[in-house]
């Protein structure tokens, strides 16, 4: 194709007229006209598709789809709305962008399906055993507290009472309950092997 035709210079008018004439003949089913049109525009179509799609195999496929669409829809070309090359290249660009979007959407769907389908391995039996062992260890450690510390910790942390309510239930001063709780929690931490 002449450089002037690619740039859209005024000197390309005969070339543009030739494409329009070919499109008119293609719209009436002229296969030889389509061969000539194909030869004239296939390289430009493929070049644009390659710039948009980037994948060579998909680019060839999209270019083929565009040229088939030109064959099928040549009758819709209206020379009053623009040149034949502009019509073909607009169709080419749209088809290429559609392919890129389609490929991206498929990749996004696959990613979402993969993420959604992925679940971490969960062994219900081992989880139950682990919880039971932790409860037993906590009970054993609670057993090592003094009676006053154990009562304070049980009321405040297992039954949900506030420090003041715990003090009232035990009939002890609030400061004393806080001291028992602090000492009891330190002993529990040490017994359970939790680092501070």
Secondary structure, DSSP 8 states (H G I E B T S, - for coil): --HHHHHT-GGGHHHHHHHHHHHHHHHTT-HHHHHHHHHHHHHHHHHHHHHHH--HHHHHHHHHHHHHHHHHHGGG--TTSS-HHHHHHHHHHHHHHHHHHHHHHHHHHHHHHHHHH------HHHHHHHHHHHHHHHHHHHHTS-HHHHHHHIIIIIS---HHHHHHHHT--HHHHHHHHHHHHHHHHHHHT---
